Amino acid sequence: MAERNLENITITVSKEEKKALKQAALDNDCSVSELIRRWLEEYRAKEAEK
């Protein structure tokens, strides 16, 4: 991985949401962090199209 300036964040979710998030990451063959970064990039791309 290229050198990156990363920050940690904390979120509060229910046990069910945590389980779903972990399963979504497994389904996409990535970590939860990478999944969130992908979602954020998709969101930013959609916003840029507006």
Residue pairs with C-beta under 8 A, 6 or more apart in sequence:
13 21
21 32
21 35
22 32
24 35
25 31
25 32
25 34
25 35
28 35
28 38
30 38
